[in-house]
Amino acid sequence: MATFSSSDCTAVYMRDGHNDDNNYISDPVIRLANYEWCSRYYGLMKWALPTVPTGMITDATLIVQSLVNNLNAGELFLYFVRQPWIPDRVTWERYDGSRFWEEPGGLSGIDIYDQPISDATVTVDRTGIFSYTLNSYGCTQLSQFLNDGSWNGIIIGGYWDGSRQWMGGQWDDIIVLNNKPQLSFNYTI
């Protein structure tokens, strides 16, 4: 059994609204929001994973730190990303600076693996540390990324009603995460 644990993460957020083609790689945080009538913010995170051709992940955890939270409550969704996004070029409209997401913000079935990677409903309702245990699908798919190197990271965002819909409706409904979340997993070789 071997262990991987790293907070050496490349992270960036995307924002729609009036800033569809802006890149936010220079912002030292991941901003998350999902307003019905103004802006959505989703984060992208990627770690350099080891390549283990026969590796099988037995358990995995993602730990995020909420630095600011103006919500009464906000649940976060986590999905694996299909598109090979480029950190200093990704925008709400484009994943590599030139090619468009199938759906702006990257949440279509072509842009993501359309199955949540954690069954946990973790409500981010304060500043502090929050932990997500990957479900069996998340561990199996992450094992595949270890085996074949097709890893494109994780998309994280907030929703209000469990269906990737809006998070509320106040201008200050925003969660700000440290941009160095930690991914840890145990795997067999």
C-alpha positions in Angstrom: 0.0 0.0 0.0 1.3 3.5 -0.9 0.0 6.9 0.0 -0.2 10.1 -2.0 -0.9 13.4 -0.3 -0.4 16.8 -1.8 -1.6 20.4 -1.5 0.7 21.4 -4.4 -2.3 22.2 -6.5 -2.8 24.3 -9.5 -6.1 26.1 -9.0 -8.1 28.8 -10.7 -11.7 29.9 -10.7 -13.9 30.9 -13.7 -16.6 33.6 -13.6 -19.4 34.4 -15.9 -21.5 37.5 -16.0 -19.5 40.5 -17.3 -16.2 38.6 -17.2 -16.7 35.5 -19.4 -13.3 35.7 -21.0 -11.2 36.8 -18.0 -8.6 34.4 -16.5 -8.1 34.6 -12.7 -4.9 32.6 -12.3 -3.3 35.5 -10.4 -5.9 35.6 -7.7 -4.5 33.6 -4.7 -7.9 32.1 -3.8 -10.8 30.1 -5.4 -14.0 32.0 -5.4 -17.3 30.1 -5.5 -20.8 31.5 -6.1 -23.8 30.6 -8.1 -26.3 33.4 -8.3 -29.5 33.0 -10.2 -29.5 36.5 -11.7 -25.9 37.7 -11.9 -22.8 35.7 -11.7 -21.5 32.1 -11.2 -18.0 31.2 -10.0 -16.6 27.7 -10.3 -13.2 26.5 -9.4 -10.8 24.1 -11.2 -8.1 22.2 -9.3 -5.4 19.8 -10.5 -2.5 18.0 -8.7 0.4 16.3 -10.3 -0.5 12.6 -9.8 1.9 9.8 -9.9 1.6 7.4 -12.9 1.0 3.9 -11.5 0.0 1.6 -14.4 -1.5 -1.1 -12.1 -2.5 1.2 -9.2 -5.9 0.9 -7.5 -7.1 3.5 -5.1 -8.7 2.2 -2.0 -9.8 5.5 -0.4 -9.4 9.2 -1.2 -10.1 12.5 0.5 -10.2 16.1 -0.6 -9.7 18.8 2.1 -10.6 22.4 1.4 -10.2 25.5 3.6 -12.9 28.1 3.6 -11.4 31.5 4.2 -14.6 33.6 3.7 -18.2 32.5 3.8 -21.0 35.0 3.5 -23.6 32.3 3.1 -26.0 31.0 5.7 -25.2 27.6 4.1 -23.7 26.4 0.9 -23.2 22.9 -0.4 -20.3 22.3 -2.9 -20.4 19.9 -5.8 -17.3 18.0 -7.0 -16.9 16.4 -10.5 -13.9 15.2 -12.5 -13.1 17.3 -15.6 -12.8 15.8 -19.1 -11.3 18.8 -21.0 -7.6 19.5 -20.7 -7.9 23.0 -19.3 -4.8 25.3 -19.1 -4.5 27.2 -15.9 -3.4 30.5 -17.3 -5.8 30.4 -20.2 -9.0 28.9 -18.9 -12.1 31.2 -18.8 -15.8 30.7 -18.3 -16.1 30.3 -22.1 -12.9 28.4 -23.1 -10.9 25.7 -21.4 -7.6 26.3 -23.1 -7.8 29.9 -24.3 -9.2 28.9 -27.8 -11.5 25.9 -27.6 -14.9 26.4 -26.1 -16.5 24.4 -23.2 -19.5 22.6 -24.5 -21.5 24.6 -21.9 -20.0 27.8 -20.6 -18.5 27.1 -17.1 -17.7 23.5 -18.1 -20.7 21.6 -16.6 -22.0 19.7 -19.5 -21.6 15.9 -19.9 -18.9 16.5 -22.5 -16.9 18.8 -20.2 -17.1 16.7 -17.0 -17.7 13.1 -15.9 -21.3 13.7 -15.0 -21.4 11.7 -11.8 -20.5 13.3 -8.4 -17.2 12.1 -7.0 -18.4 12.4 -3.3 -21.7 11.3 -1.8 -21.1 13.6 1.1 -23.2 16.7 1.4 -20.9 19.0 3.2 -22.4 22.3 4.1 -19.8 25.1 4.0 -21.5 27.4 6.5 -18.4 28.9 8.2 -14.7 29.5 7.7 -12.6 26.5 8.5 -11.6 23.0 7.1 -14.0 20.8 5.2 -13.4 17.3 4.1 -14.9 15.3 1.2 -14.4 11.5 1.0 -14.5 10.3 -2.5 -17.2 7.7 -3.2 -16.5 4.3 -5.0 -17.1 5.9 -8.4 -14.6 8.7 -7.5 -11.9 6.2 -6.3 -12.4 4.0 -9.4 -12.2 6.9 -11.8 -9.2 8.3 -10.0 -7.5 4.9 -10.3 -8.1 5.1 -14.0 -6.4 8.5 -14.2 -3.4 7.0 -12.3 -3.2 4.2 -14.8 -3.5 6.1 -18.0 -2.5 9.6 -17.3 -5.8 11.2 -18.5 -6.1 13.3 -15.4 -7.7 16.8 -15.9 -8.5 17.6 -12.3 -11.7 18.5 -10.4 -14.3 21.2 -10.9 -15.9 22.6 -7.7 -18.8 24.9 -7.3 -21.7 25.7 -5.1 -25.4 24.9 -5.3 -28.4 25.6 -3.3 -30.9 22.9 -4.0 -28.8 19.8 -5.0 -29.1 20.2 -8.7 -26.2 22.6 -9.6 -28.7 25.4 -9.5 -28.3 28.9 -7.9 -26.9 29.4 -4.4 -29.2 32.1 -3.2 -29.6 35.5 -4.5 -27.6 38.0 -2.5 -24.6 39.9 -3.9 -22.4 38.6 -1.0 -23.3 34.9 -1.3 -19.8 33.8 -1.9 -17.4 31.2 -0.6 -13.7 31.8 -0.8 -11.3 28.8 -0.6 -7.6 28.7 0.0 -6.2 27.8 -3.5 -4.1 24.9 -2.1 -6.6 22.2 -1.3 -5.2 18.9 -0.3 -5.8 15.6 -2.1 -4.9 12.4 -0.4 -5.4 8.8 -1.3 -4.1 5.3 -0.5 -3.4 2.9 -3.4 -2.2 -0.6 -4.1 0.6 -1.2 -6.6 
